[in-house]
């Protein structure tokens, strides 16, 4: 009896979730929806996701998005890239300072 107070799921049944798969744009068009709804539909054969929405009258609109696997960039790669950018900026600043010093010397010798 007292164990149920600690479990937030004991008062509600667990809901089942699924990925909706369709066969191409034709499958996305054929997918039936209620008015004022939206859903993501995964193409079974191509790396495409369809966002299908319906307005108040039930008229559907489909937008296609290509998907690619996310490749997480390792922190080492980020540090290397930042280090390279900083070195390039340092070179530019040093060249700019060197050019400015030359022009000041040239002006003072005139």
Secondary structure, DSSP 8 states (H G I E B T S, - for coil): -GGGGG-GGGGS--------EESHHHHHHH----SS-EEEEEESSSSEEEEEEE-TT--EEEEEEE--------HHHHHHHHHHHHHHHHHHHHHHHHHHHHHHHHHHH-
